[in-house]
Amino acid sequence: MGVKLETQTIRIIALFEKMTKVHARDCIEMDNCVYFLVDPAKVGLAIGRNGEVIKGVRNILGKTVKVFGYYSTPEDMIKNLIPGIKNIEFSNGSMTVSVPLKDRTSVVGRNGANIRAIKEIMNRHFSIKNFKLR
């Protein structure tokens, strides 16, 4: 499934790739944060030693930057996005994920920013239209 990118998103990806020397598979810009999906083996390279590379990207963009590895299956991808998952259920284009109560606030994020980004990533790459957090 192909992902259509807007001009601004392509510019952000080009800047990210130029600064990190890592190919970004996708970029999602939400509120005050930019999420990049890269090859899982290259996440450390994109962040850099002591986070120096990603700090430079953050300073130029003026937004928080988060880098995640891209996996080709929805199960692996959601486990990468939400590390503390207890259970995953699929049915007809919807996904229900169970996480421990103590991790729920970090998964949702401030004003629901993280969960909106997770929903967008899962919809764009795996056609999962309905995402529920339990």
Sine and cosine of phi, psi and omega as CSV:
sin_phi,cos_phi,sin_psi,cos_psi,sin_omega,cos_omega
0.00,0.00,0.81,-0.58,-0.01,-1.00
-1.00,0.09,0.53,-0.85,0.03,-1.00
-0.94,-0.33,0.80,-0.60,0.04,-1.00
-1.00,0.03,0.76,-0.66,-0.03,-1.00
-0.93,-0.38,0.62,-0.78,0.07,-1.00
-0.99,0.14,0.26,-0.97,-0.04,-1.00
-0.85,0.52,-0.71,0.70,0.00,-1.00
-0.88,0.48,-0.64,0.76,0.02,-1.00
-0.91,0.42,-0.64,0.77,0.02,-1.00
-0.90,0.44,-0.63,0.77,0.04,-1.00
-0.90,0.43,-0.67,0.74,0.02,-1.00
-0.90,0.43,-0.68,0.73,0.04,-1.00
-0.89,0.46,-0.67,0.74,0.01,-1.00
-0.88,0.48,-0.68,0.73,0.04,-1.00
-0.89,0.46,-0.72,0.69,0.02,-1.00
-0.85,0.52,-0.74,0.67,-0.03,-1.00
-0.91,0.41,-0.61,0.80,0.01,-1.00
-0.91,0.41,-0.66,0.75,-0.05,-1.00
-0.98,0.19,-0.58,0.81,-0.09,-1.00
-0.99,-0.13,-0.32,0.95,-0.10,-1.00
0.90,0.44,0.45,0.90,-0.01,-1.00
-0.83,-0.56,0.74,-0.67,0.02,-1.00
-0.95,0.30,0.79,-0.61,0.05,-1.00
-0.99,-0.11,0.81,-0.59,0.00,-1.00
-0.97,0.23,-0.55,0.83,0.00,-1.00
-0.38,-0.93,0.33,-0.94,0.01,-1.00
-0.60,-0.80,0.76,-0.65,0.05,-1.00
-0.83,-0.56,0.83,-0.56,-0.01,-1.00
-0.96,-0.27,0.87,-0.49,0.00,-1.00
-0.72,-0.69,0.78,-0.63,0.06,-1.00
0.71,0.71,-0.94,-0.34,-0.06,-1.00
-0.93,-0.37,0.50,0.87,-0.06,-1.00
-0.60,-0.80,0.57,-0.82,0.06,-1.00
-0.85,-0.53,0.80,-0.60,-0.01,-1.00
-0.96,-0.29,0.77,-0.63,0.04,-1.00
-0.90,-0.43,0.64,-0.77,0.12,-0.99
-0.94,-0.34,0.83,-0.56,-0.03,-1.00
-0.75,-0.67,0.12,-0.99,0.09,-1.00
-0.86,0.51,0.75,-0.66,-0.06,-1.00
-0.82,0.58,-0.53,0.85,0.00,-1.00
-0.96,0.29,-0.25,0.97,-0.08,-1.00
-0.96,-0.28,0.07,1.00,-0.02,-1.00
-0.86,0.50,-0.72,0.69,0.01,-1.00
-0.88,0.47,-0.63,0.78,0.04,-1.00
-0.90,0.43,-0.64,0.77,0.01,-1.00
-0.92,0.39,-0.57,0.82,0.00,-1.00
-0.98,0.22,-0.64,0.77,0.02,-1.00
1.00,0.09,0.23,-0.97,0.01,-1.00
-0.91,0.41,0.78,-0.62,-0.05,-1.00
0.83,0.56,0.38,0.92,0.05,-1.00
0.96,0.27,0.28,0.96,-0.08,-1.00
-0.89,0.45,-0.68,0.74,-0.05,-1.00
-0.91,0.41,-0.73,0.68,-0.05,-1.00
-0.94,0.35,-0.49,0.87,0.09,-1.00
-0.89,0.45,-0.63,0.78,0.05,-1.00
-0.90,0.44,-0.68,0.74,0.04,-1.00
-0.89,0.46,-0.71,0.71,0.00,-1.00
-0.87,0.49,-0.67,0.74,-0.01,-1.00
-0.90,0.43,-0.65,0.76,0.00,-1.00
-0.95,0.33,-0.68,0.73,0.00,-1.00
-0.97,0.26,-0.45,0.89,-0.05,-1.00
0.95,0.30,0.40,0.92,-0.02,-1.00
-0.66,-0.75,0.33,-0.94,0.13,-0.99
-0.92,0.39,0.63,-0.77,-0.02,-1.00
-0.85,-0.53,0.77,-0.64,0.06,-1.00
-0.83,-0.56,0.70,-0.71,-0.04,-1.00
-0.88,-0.48,0.78,-0.63,0.03,-1.00
-0.80,-0.60,0.48,-0.88,0.12,-0.99
-0.97,0.23,0.58,-0.81,0.04,-1.00
-0.99,-0.13,0.77,-0.64,0.06,-1.00
-0.87,-0.49,0.50,-0.86,-0.12,-0.99
-0.99,0.11,-0.18,0.98,0.05,-1.00
-0.93,-0.37,0.57,-0.82,-0.01,-1.00
-0.88,0.47,-0.55,0.83,0.01,-1.00
-0.89,0.45,-0.76,0.66,0.00,-1.00
-0.91,0.40,-0.62,0.79,-0.02,-1.00
-0.91,0.43,-0.73,0.68,-0.04,-1.00
-0.93,0.37,-0.56,0.83,0.07,-1.00
-0.91,0.42,-0.53,0.85,0.05,-1.00
-0.95,0.30,-0.65,0.76,-0.03,-1.00
-0.96,0.29,-0.58,0.81,-0.02,-1.00
-0.80,-0.60,1.00,-0.02,-0.11,-0.99
-0.88,0.47,-0.51,0.86,-0.10,-1.00
-1.00,-0.02,0.48,0.87,-0.07,-1.00
-0.91,0.41,0.69,-0.72,0.09,-1.00
-1.00,-0.10,-0.67,0.74,-0.11,-0.99
-0.50,-0.86,0.58,-0.81,0.05,-1.00
-0.78,-0.62,0.74,-0.67,0.04,-1.00
-0.79,-0.61,0.72,-0.70,0.04,-1.00
-0.91,-0.42,0.59,-0.81,0.19,-0.98
-0.24,-0.97,0.87,-0.50,0.10,-1.00
0.72,0.70,0.85,0.53,0.07,-1.00
0.97,0.24,0.23,0.97,0.07,-1.00
-0.80,-0.59,0.44,-0.90,-0.04,-1.00
-0.71,-0.71,0.71,-0.70,0.09,-1.00
-0.88,-0.48,0.78,-0.62,-0.06,-1.00
-0.85,-0.52,0.74,-0.68,0.06,-1.00
-0.97,-0.26,0.77,-0.64,0.06,-1.00
-0.77,-0.63,0.44,-0.90,0.05,-1.00
-0.87,0.49,0.50,-0.86,-0.04,-1.00
-0.85,0.53,-0.61,0.79,-0.03,-1.00
-0.92,0.38,-0.41,0.91,-0.01,-1.00
-1.00,-0.05,-0.19,0.98,-0.14,-0.99
-0.87,0.48,-0.65,0.76,-0.04,-1.00
-0.91,0.41,-0.60,0.80,0.02,-1.00
-0.95,0.30,-0.51,0.86,0.05,-1.00
-0.93,0.36,-0.68,0.73,-0.01,-1.00
-0.95,0.32,-0.68,0.73,0.01,-1.00
0.98,0.18,0.15,-0.99,0.00,-1.00
-0.91,0.42,0.80,-0.60,-0.03,-1.00
0.82,0.57,0.43,0.90,0.05,-1.00
0.97,0.24,0.29,0.96,-0.08,-1.00
-0.89,0.45,-0.72,0.70,-0.05,-1.00
-0.91,0.42,-0.69,0.72,-0.04,-1.00
-0.92,0.38,-0.57,0.82,0.07,-1.00
-0.90,0.44,-0.65,0.76,0.03,-1.00
-0.91,0.41,-0.67,0.75,0.03,-1.00
-0.88,0.47,-0.70,0.71,0.04,-1.00
-0.87,0.50,-0.68,0.74,-0.01,-1.00
-0.90,0.43,-0.70,0.72,0.01,-1.00
-0.88,0.47,-0.73,0.68,-0.03,-1.00
-0.92,0.40,-0.57,0.82,0.04,-1.00
-0.95,0.32,-0.71,0.70,-0.05,-1.00
-0.91,0.41,-0.62,0.79,-0.13,-0.99
-0.98,-0.19,-0.38,0.92,-0.07,-1.00
-0.76,-0.65,0.14,0.99,0.00,-1.00
0.81,0.58,0.60,0.80,0.08,-1.00
-1.00,-0.06,0.97,-0.24,-0.10,-0.99
-0.99,0.15,-0.56,0.83,-0.08,-1.00
-0.90,-0.44,0.89,-0.46,-0.03,-1.00
-0.84,-0.54,0.83,-0.56,-0.01,-1.00
-0.86,-0.52,0.63,-0.77,0.05,-1.00
-0.94,-0.35,0.80,-0.61,0.00,-1.00
-0.86,-0.51,0.00,0.00,0.00,0.00
